């Protein structure tokens, strides 16, 4: 499987991030990125329940790699992708760490996790954090190196991130067909008074993508790209 299908695979037991929002350090805003069915299903058995959607996978890769802010002279900025331990484990070894991004893995067992890393293949990372608060604290000293911070799963990491004021945006791919799932996103963004769906121009400006079609079809599955902003 490609990096997106694995990286966004959700696990109900993904390591939760800790978090008293009052202890949050000043940090970049967080953007959740995920795909979900009409009933908010995001995974089954630790992987995606729908067939591989290459257009959606490509979108995930391009958006999470694309740097939005100008780069300082001599400094190459990258985006950070923040994930739980099981989401990391779901990515095939040959695809991790996710290329051209700063990978951050949330786990309460940092020492144990670091022993599993192949230092030769993991030369670009990942960083290890005990929770979202810890991850953002570590990123404070990397403001010149890191642009956006994306949260890519699993379910409990999304849940924790949604409770934090730093979470400003959600990039949701709406899968317009139901699939059997055992893991779900916790908030119906369309029904929430806390979230506003942005227009197509705002989506394009935010992602740097040209979104010509509202609905895309692949392998008999229709889906659309959406952006939600916290109000």
Backbone as a ProteinNet text record, in pm:
[ID]
protein_1_A
[PRIMARY]
XXXXXXXXXXXXXXXXXXXXXXXXXXXXXXXXXXXXXXXXXXXXXXXXXXXXXXXXXXXXXXXXXXXXXXXXXXXXXXXXXXXXXXXXXXXXXXXXXXXXXXXXXXXXXXXXXXXXXXXXXXXXXXXXXXXXXXXXXXXXXXXXXXXXXXXXXXXXXXXXXXXXXXXXXXXXXXXXXXXXXXXXXXXXXXXXXXXXXXXXXXXXXXXXXXXXXXXXXXXXXXXXXXXXXXX
[TERTIARY]
83.5	0	87	29.6	104.5	104.8	187.2	203.4	74	-13.1	-134.4	-229.6	-247.8	-342.5	-299	-167.7	-119.9	-114.8	-66.1	-47.7	-176.9	-286	-412.5	-496.9	-443.9	-517.8	-533.5	-655.7	-682.2	-696.5	-658.5	-669.1	-736.9	-837.4	-910.8	-818.9	-714.7	-627.6	-499.5	-495.6	-376.3	-342.9	-214.8	-173.4	-233.9	-309	-370	-268	-299.7	-210	-258.8	-174	-212.5	-270.1	-352.5	-368.6	-452.7	-390.2	-458	-428.6	-533	-511	-446.7	-467.7	-412.1	-260	-201.7	-56.2	8.4	-73.7	-20.9	77.2	191.9	285.9	240.2	296.6	266.5	324.1	247.5	291.5	212.8	254.6	179.9	40.3	-52	-185.2	-176.6	-272.9	-279.8	-386.9	-359.8	-456.5	-474.5	-597.5	-626	-649.6	-602	-628	-669.7	-784.7	-839.9	-944.7	-985.7	-1096.3	-1198	-1327.8	-1432.2	-1556	-1627.7	-1753.1	-1865.6	-1986.5	-2098.6	-2127.2	-2098.9	-2120.8	-1995.1	-1898.2	-1773.1	-1677.3	-1694.2	-1599.8	-1466.3	-1357.4	-1225.3	-1130.3	-1171.2	-1081.7	-1146.6	-1080.9	-1126.4	-1003.9	-986.4	-874	-738.4	-729.5	-601	-563.7	-658.8	-630.4	-754.2	-747.9	-862.8	-961.7	-1091.1	-1191.8	-1229.8	-1193.6	-1227.1	-1106.9	-1129.9	-1018.2	-919.2	-799.3	-698.9	-747.9	-749.6	-792.5	-668.7	-608.8	-480.5	-489	-602.1	-615.5	-620.1	-684.3	-691.3	-555.3	-488.3	-355.2	-257.4	-265.4	-177.2	-203.5	-330.7	-370.5	-310	-323.2	-266.7	-116.5	-46.3	99.3	138.6	74.2	110.2	80.5	-37.6	-79	9.6	40.1	120.9	267.7	311	448.6	461.7	355.2	363.8	381	482.7	510.2	441.7	365.9	285.5	355.7	444	507	642.2	684.7	814.2	927.6	1029.3	1143.3	1250.6	1314	1423.8	1543.5	1627.6	1745.8	1829	1855.8	1939	1867.4	1738.6	1663.9	1555.7	1555.5	1454.4	1347.1	1229.8	1121.2	1052.7	995.9	915.1	792.3	692.9	577.2	602.5	534	542.1	414	426.7	310.3	314.2	209.1	201.6	106.6	153.1	72.4	93.5	-1.6	11.9	102.2	144.1	236.8	179.8	52.2	-3.6	-19.4	-41.6	-46.3	92.1	195.6	332.8	356.8	317.2	339.6	264.6	153.5	74.2	138.2	235.7	304.6	412	413.2	517.7	656.3	748.2	882.2	948.4	925.3	992.2	938.6	821.1	763	781.2	846.3	860.7	1007.7	1035.1	938.7	882.1	762.6	701.1	795.6	827.5	931.8	900.5	1004.7	997.7	906.8	886.7	810.4	879.1	863.3	915.1	812.6	847.8	757.3	769.7	656.2	655.1	559.8	610.2	529.6	498.1	369.1	324.3	314.6	387.4	382.3	422.9	359.4	396.4	519	556.3	670.9	782.5	835.5	935.7	1060.4	1112.7	1235.3	1214.6	1101.9	1070.9	1055.8	988.4	967.3	1099.1	1185.5	1311.8	1399.5	1385.7	1463.7	1419	1296.4	1245.4	1288.7	1344.4	1379.6	1508.5	1505.1	1626	1691.7	1796.6	1858.1	1905.6	1941	1986.9	1872.2	1755.7	1642.1	1565.8	1582.1	1506.9	1593.4	1682.2	1774.4	1702.6	1581.8	1508.7	1419.4	1424.6	1337.2	1297.2	1193.2	1101.2	1141.5	1082.7	1089.3	989.8	1011.6	921.1	869.8	739	677.9	580.8	559.8	468.6	323.7	301.1	166	172	57	54	120.5	96.1	157.9	309.5	362.2	506.8	558.2	484.7	526.5	535.9	435	435.6	544.5	571.4	679.9	813.4	831.8	955.5	966.1	851.8	852.2	875.4	860.3	880.9	1017.7	1116.3	1251.5	1281.9	1180.4	1201.5	1117.3	1083.2	996.8	1054.4	1186.3	1249.8	1256.9	1228.4	1240.4	1106.2	1004.6	875.4	766.5	688.6	579.1	449.7	374.9	248.9	268.1	172.9	173.1	41.7	51	-66	-79.3	-201.3	-231.7	-292.8	-230.6	-274.6	-330.4	-354.5	-418.4	-337.9	-392.8	-522.2	-635.2	-742.8	-866.5	-849.4	-775.7	-761.1	-675.5	-581.1	-499	-584.3	-671	-765.7	-853.5	-905.3	-995.7	-928	-805.8	-733.4	-707.1	-667.9	-638.2	-761.2	-877.8	-1001.1	-1033.1	-983.3	-1010.6	-916.1	-817.2	-717	-746.7	-728	-752.7	-656.1	-542.4	-446.8	-498.5	-598.1	-653.2	-749.2	-705.4	-780.2	-849.8	-794.9	-847	-860.6	-955.7	-969.1	-982.8	-893.1	-903.9	-968.3	-1092.5	-1169.9	-1199.7	-1163.6	-1207.1	-1334.3	-1444.8	-1573.4	-1587.9	-1584.8	-1609.7	-1760.8	-1818.7	-1964.2	-2029.8	-1967.5	-2021.5	-1987.8	-2080.1	-2054.5	-1968.9	-1879.1	-1798.9	-1801.6	-1786.1	-1784.4	-1660.9	-1681.5	-1570.8	-1579.6	-1466.6	-1467.3	-1404.8	-1367.6	-1307.4	-1372.9	-1404.5	-1482.1	-1424.4	-1445.8	-1411.8	-1521.2	-1484.2	-1577.8	-1671.3	-1647.8	-1728.4	-1786.9	-1917.7	-1982	-1962.2	-1866.5	-1829.8	-1942.7	-2025.9	-2137.6	-2241.6	-2257.8	-2360.2	-2307	-2177.2	-2116.6	-2121.3	-2155.4	-2156.6	-2015.6	-1921.6	-1783.1	-1703.8	-1753.2	-1678.9	-1757.7	-1686.1	-1746.1	-1680.4	-1764.6	-1708	-1666.4	-1543.1	-1490.3	-1531.3	-1528.6	-1561.4	-1446.2	-1473.1	-1371.5	-1247.4	-1266.8	-1151.2	-1063.3	-1126.4	-1050.1	-974.4	-1039.7	-975.1	-852.5	-869	-758.5	-642.7	-676.6	-572.5	-498.6	-572.6	-511.7	-421	-466.3	-391.9	-292	-313.6	-230.1	-271.1	-385.9	-437.4	-542.6	-546.5	-652.2	-764	-873	-983.7	-1093.2	-1089	-1184.9	-1319	-1313.8	-1436.8	-1480.8	-1609.6	-1660.3	-1655.7	-1697.6	-1698.6	-1607.5	-1520.1	-1426.7	-1468.4	-1453.4	-1492.1	-1373.2	-1351.4	-1242.6	-1281.1	-1268.3	-1303.3	-1446.8	-1536.3	-1675.5	-1703.1	-1604.9	-1620.8	-1613.3	-1716.8	-1716.9	-1665.6	-1588	-1538.3	-1512.6	-1505.8	-1477	-1387.9	-1308.4	-1216.2	-1282.1	-1271.3	-1334.5	-1236.9	-1259.3	-1183.4	-1280.4	-1254.5	-1335	-1243.9	-1297.7	-1222.7	-1298.7	-1225.9	-1289.1	-1336	-1459.5	-1514.8	-1499.2
-119.5	0	124.4	235	358.5	423.6	529.4	593.6	646.8	706.3	767.9	664.4	553.2	453.1	394.7	386.5	332.7	439.7	557.1	660.5	706.5	702.7	750.3	638.7	514.3	404.4	430.7	419.3	457.3	334.9	351.1	244.3	295.9	223.8	268.2	283.4	201.4	207	283.9	370.1	450	525.5	543.1	605.2	741.7	766.2	895.5	1000.1	1124.1	1231	1290.8	1338.8	1386.8	1522.1	1566.3	1703.7	1801.3	1865.1	1978.1	2097.2	2148.9	2258.4	2377.5	2393.1	2509.3	2504.7	2386.3	2375.8	2390.8	2417.6	2421.8	2536.5	2508.2	2614.7	2688	2806.1	2875.6	2790.2	2769.9	2677.6	2701.4	2636.5	2651.1	2592	2635.4	2575.8	2432.7	2351.6	2212.6	2197.2	2111.8	2077.2	1926.5	1880	1737.7	1706.5	1592.6	1550	1403.2	1373.7	1238.7	1219	1095	1060.1	983.8	1003.9	939.4	912.7	808	772	862.5	852.5	933.5	912.8	792.8	766.9	793.6	862.3	903.5	788	678	567.5	604.5	574	608.8	489	373.8	260	129.8	20.8	-112.9	-203.1	-260.7	-351.2	-285.9	-156.2	-88.3	-43.6	-51	-4.1	65.7	109	176.6	74.9	95	-1.8	7.4	115.6	132.6	94.3	71.1	35.6	150.8	120.4	225.4	330.5	453.8	565.8	649.7	627.4	691.2	843.5	896.1	1042	1098.6	1027.2	1073.2	1058.2	948.3	926.5	1033.5	1065.7	1168.2	1303.5	1332.8	1458.5	1465.9	1359.4	1354.4	1381.8	1314.7	1330.3	1472.1	1524.9	1659.7	1766.2	1757.4	1859.9	1857.9	1739.9	1734	1766.9	1763	1800.9	1949.6	2007.6	2144.3	2246.9	2329.9	2434.2	2562.6	2622	2739	2871.9	2879.1	3007.7	3020.7	3144.2	3166.2	3107.1	3059	3001.2	3106.7	3102.9	3194.2	3153.3	3247.1	3218.3	3109.5	3006.3	2898.9	2800.7	2822.2	2732.5	2660.7	2529.1	2451.1	2410.2	2469	2434.8	2306	2237.2	2118.7	2125.4	2045.7	2030.4	1912.8	1914.6	1802.6	1720.9	1589.2	1500.5	1427.9	1444.2	1392.5	1273	1161.9	1039.1	956.3	868.3	773.8	658.3	582	470	368.5	335.1	231.9	280.7	409.3	463	451.3	483	464.8	319	227.5	85.4	36.4	103	60	98.6	187.9	229.3	125.5	72.9	-23.7	36.2	-41.7	9.5	86.1	42	109	249.6	281.7	414.5	506	456.9	541	566.5	685.7	791.7	849.4	908.5	967.8	1073.6	1059.2	1139.5	1288.9	1369.3	1515.8	1580.5	1512.7	1567.4	1527.8	1610.8	1576.7	1487	1361.8	1265.2	1273	1279.9	1280.5	1171.2	1079.6	967.8	989.1	978.7	993.1	854.8	836.5	710.1	734.2	661.5	672.5	587	502.2	413.1	450.7	570.9	624.3	537.1	494.3	413.9	283.4	219.8	93.2	114.7	223.5	252.5	280.1	359.2	394.9	273	170.6	48.3	-26.7	-1	-71.2	-4.9	115.3	189.1	138.4	130.8	98.9	232.6	264.1	396.1	425.7	322.4	345.6	392	328.7	364.9	483.9	511.9	620.5	744.7	772.9	884.3	1018.6	1029.2	1155.3	1166.6	1070.3	1074.3	933.9	919.3	1023.5	1084.5	1199.9	1251.1	1171	1164.3	1090.2	1184.8	1178.3	1264.7	1183.5	1226.7	1155.7	1196	1304	1351.8	1473.1	1527.1	1643.6	1763.5	1781.2	1891.9	1882.5	1764.3	1743.6	1767.1	1718.5	1736.5	1884.3	1961.4	2103.9	2177.5	2132.5	2193.9	2171.8	2051.2	2022	2104.5	2135	2211.8	2360.5	2406.6	2548.9	2597.6	2513.3	2552.8	2530.9	2489.6	2461.1	2550.5	2669	2759.2	2795.2	2800.5	2835.3	2715.8	2598.1	2476.5	2414.7	2437	2370.3	2470.2	2437.1	2523.8	2477.2	2391	2343	2213.6	2189.5	2065.1	1993.2	1875.5	1795.5	1678.2	1653.5	1537	1433	1313.9	1215.6	1086.8	1086.2	970.6	913.4	812.9	750.8	823.2	748.4	805.5	879.8	822.7	888.1	1013.9	1015.4	1135.1	1245.6	1209.6	1307.7	1363.6	1274.2	1314.7	1415.6	1386.5	1477.4	1610.7	1605.2	1728.1	1817.2	1756.9	1835.1	1915.3	1871.5	1939.7	2057.2	2073.2	2177.5	2301.7	2420.2	2543.2	2560.6	2492	2502	2436.5	2351	2285.5	2381.2	2433.3	2536.1	2484	2378.8	2333.5	2181.1	2136.5	1994.3	1979.8	1903.2	1867.9	1729.7	1726.4	1602.4	1559.5	1436.9	1377.8	1300.9	1346.2	1279.6	1163.5	1041.9	922.4	906.7	912.2	919.3	781.7	683.2	547.1	485.4	406.9	342.8	217.1	198.1	76.5	32.4	-96.9	-147	-93.9	-30.9	28.5	-11.2	-8.3	-30.2	88.4	190	309.6	432	530.4	645	778.1	881.3	1017.7	1064.5	1142.9	1172.1	1290.5	1371.4	1492.7	1501.2	1525.8	1552.6	1701.2	1733	1872.5	1953.2	1887.3	1957.4	2001.8	1924.7	1954.3	2036.5	2051.7	2122.4	2273.8	2343.7	2490.5	2546.2	2459.4	2502.2	2509.3	2440.5	2430.7	2487.9	2556.7	2614.6	2551.4	2507.2	2453.8	2568.8	2566.7	2671.3	2645.4	2749.5	2736.6	2676.7	2646.9	2582.3	2669.7	2799.6	2888.1	2887.7	2884.5	2879.3	2747	2638.6	2507.4	2508.7	2564.1	2567.4	2652.7	2765.6	2853.4	2787	2717.9	2654.1	2538.3	2456.4	2335.3	2355.6	2460	2477.6	2385.9	2320.7	2227.6	2295.2	2258.1	2305.3	2201.3	2235.2	2140.8	2177.9	2115.2	2149.4	2081.2	1955	1877.7	1874.9	1894.8	1885.3	1741	1649.8	1507.2	1432.3	1350.4	1270.1	1124.5	1047.4	906.1	819.2	715	622	484.8	383.2	245.9	237	314.7	311.1	382.8	453.6	527.2	677.2	749.5	894.6	959.4	1066	1138.7	1283.8	1367.7	1509.2	1562.9	1662	1723.5	1844.7	1854.9	1964.3	2023.3	2150.4	2219	2277.1	2253	2310.6	2396.2	2509.2	2600.7	2621.5	2622.4	2648	2793.1	2813.7	2949.8	3010
0	0	0	-49.4	-51.8	84.5	97.2	227.4	281.7	196.5	249.4	304.1	230.7	277.3	409.7	430.5	556.6	664.2	629.6	731.9	792.3	712.8	766	824.1	822.5	882.4	1031	1078.5	1216.8	1304.7	1432.3	1529.7	1653.8	1698.8	1816.4	1936	1940.6	2056.9	2032.5	1927.1	1904.2	2031.1	2056.5	2181.5	2199.1	2306.1	2325.2	2360.8	2321.8	2357.9	2486.6	2566.2	2694.3	2680.2	2763.3	2747.8	2807.9	2905.1	2967.7	2879.9	2811.9	2718.6	2784.9	2915.1	2984	2991	2968.4	2975.2	2838	2735.4	2600.3	2579.7	2518.4	2487.5	2362.3	2339.2	2215.2	2104.5	1998.2	1895.4	1768.3	1657.8	1533	1549.1	1464.6	1468	1415.9	1455.7	1412.5	1306.1	1209	1105.5	1105.1	1127.1	1115.6	968.9	922.7	786.1	789.7	728.7	734	625.9	607.3	518.5	601.6	572.3	652.4	568.4	605.2	539.6	590.6	533.5	582.9	731.6	783.9	926.8	1008.8	947.7	1011.9	1038.8	965	976.6	914	984.5	932.3	922.7	972.9	964.5	1005	967.2	1007.9	1018.9	1135.8	1155.7	1136	1163.9	1152.4	1013.5	919.7	784.7	730.3	604.3	545.5	490.4	510.5	468.6	321.2	254.4	113.1	26.5	-103.5	-192	-202.6	-247.9	-263.4	-362.6	-318.2	-401.5	-430.3	-547	-576.5	-577.4	-622.9	-626	-484.4	-394.6	-255.9	-187.6	-217.4	-160.5	-207.2	-337.1	-391.3	-328.5	-306.6	-241.8	-101.8	-25.5	109.6	106.6	16.8	10.7	-28.5	-132.2	-179	-74.3	-14.8	81.7	205.7	255.6	378	352.6	226.8	193.9	161	105.6	53.1	164.1	151.8	250.1	206.1	296.7	260.6	280.2	379.3	408.3	339.4	312.7	246.7	329.6	260.5	330	351.4	466.5	493.6	409.1	378.8	299.3	366.3	289.4	341.8	431.8	456.7	544.7	466.1	473.2	402.6	502.1	487.9	579.7	536.8	635.1	608.6	698.2	664.6	752.3	846	958.7	1052.7	1042.2	1052.9	1057.8	1191.4	1267.8	1404.1	1407.2	1461.6	1458.8	1584.9	1613.1	1722.3	1682.3	1781.6	1758.3	1659.5	1673.4	1585.9	1443	1425.3	1289.5	1226.6	1303.5	1254.8	1217.1	1303.5	1277.9	1154.6	1120.8	1005.1	872.2	875.7	752.9	720.3	597.7	562.8	587.7	642.3	673.6	559.2	435.4	322.7	298.2	354.7	335.1	455.9	559.9	677.4	708.8	761.2	789.2	660.4	667.6	549.9	494.3	368.1	304.2	301.2	317.9	306.8	410.7	521.9	634	764.1	865.1	997.1	1065.1	1084.8	1147.2	1299.1	1367.1	1513.1	1559.6	1639.3	1688.1	1835.6	1868.1	2006	2070.3	2177.5	2250.5	2395	2484.8	2625.5	2657.6	2561.8	2583.3	2486.8	2504.7	2412.8	2404.1	2517.4	2516.7	2441.5	2468.1	2401.3	2251	2212.8	2071.1	1999.5	2060.2	1996	1971.1	2053.5	2033.8	1908.6	1863.5	1745.2	1615.2	1623.8	1503.1	1440.4	1307.6	1231.9	1201.1	1270.9	1257.5	1115.8	1040.3	903.2	814.9	829	744.2	799.1	927.7	990	1011.8	916.5	933.2	942.4	884.3	887.4	1011.4	1098.5	1215.1	1252.4	1327.1	1370.8	1504.9	1535.2	1670.9	1752.8	1882.1	1969.8	2077.2	2104.3	2205.5	2289.3	2411.9	2501.7	2479.7	2406.8	2379.2	2288.8	2253.3	2165.6	2232.4	2361.6	2434.7	2424.2	2447.1	2440.2	2298.7	2198.7	2059.1	2023.4	2062	2030.9	2107.6	2228.6	2306	2235.3	2180.9	2108.4	1980.6	1919.7	1795.1	1817.2	1940.6	1968.8	1923.2	1937.4	1898.5	1752.2	1675.2	1533.8	1443.3	1491.3	1415	1278.7	1268.1	1141.1	1046.7	1099.2	1018.8	982.6	1067.4	1049.2	1013.4	910.2	867.9	934.3	870.3	926.6	1004.8	1094.6	1171.8	1143.7	1082.5	1048.9	1145.9	1189.3	1272.4	1179.8	1170.7	1071.8	1134.2	1265	1326.4	1441.2	1513.4	1493.6	1565.5	1588.3	1639.3	1771.1	1864.1	1994.4	1985.5	1892.4	1872.8	1811.9	1716.5	1662.2	1774.2	1857.1	1964.8	2057.2	2096.1	2183.9	2114.6	1988.4	1914.4	1901.8	1883	1868.7	1994.1	2107	2233.2	2258.7	2172.8	2193	2109.4	2164.4	2088.5	1972.6	1976.8	1866.4	1739	1750.6	1632.2	1563.1	1449.6	1378.3	1253.3	1193.6	1064.8	1060.5	979	949.3	798.4	739.1	597.9	592.9	549.4	548.2	405.5	372.3	246.5	276.8	220.4	242.9	145.8	199.9	120.3	113.3	-4.9	-15.9	-28.5	31	30.8	165.6	218.5	347.6	330.5	424.5	433.7	579.5	601	738.5	810.3	922.7	998.8	1145.8	1213.7	1358.4	1432.3	1356.6	1414.4	1352.3	1435.6	1387.8	1435	1353.3	1391.5	1485.9	1584.6	1693.8	1673	1570.3	1554	1413.5	1406	1278	1249.9	1166.5	1142.4	1080.6	1000.2	935.6	1037.3	1143.2	1243.1	1360.2	1367	1479.8	1461.6	1568.7	1565.2	1578.6	1609.8	1632.1	1502	1398.6	1273.6	1156.4	1067.9	947.2	825.2	731.3	608.1	517.3	473.6	386.7	242.1	161.4	20.4	-58.9	-184.9	-268	-286.1	-302.9	-319.3	-194.7	-78	47.3	58.3	17.5	18.2	-72.4	-191.7	-287.2	-235.5	-176	-122.9	-7.2	77.9	195.4	155.4	61.4	25.2	-87.6	-169	-286.7	-399.8	-385	-485.5	-572.6	-698.9	-787.6	-784.4	-719.6	-703.4	-802.7	-919.3	-1025	-1003.5	-963.8	-948.4	-803	-781.1	-644.2	-598	-686	-651.6	-747.8	-693	-770.8	-757.4	-865.6	-861.1	-898.4	-820.8	-847.1	-793	-875.6	-836.2	-783.1	-843.4	-801.2	-670.5	-618.6	-492.6	-520.5	-479.9	-495.3	-367	-383.1	-266.1	-303.1	-199.7	-222.5	-111.9	-147.1	-52.3	11.9	143.6	217.5	319.3	350.4	454.4	555.6	682.3	790.6	877.7	921.1	1006.6	1136.7	1246.1	1375.7	1380.9	1426.3	1430	1568.8
[MASK]
+++++++++++++++++++++++++++++++++++++++++++++++++++++++++++++++++++++++++++++++++++++++++++++++++++++++++++++++++++++++++++++++++++++++++++++++++++++++++++++++++++++++++++++++++++++++++++++++++++++++++++++++++++++++++++++++++++++++

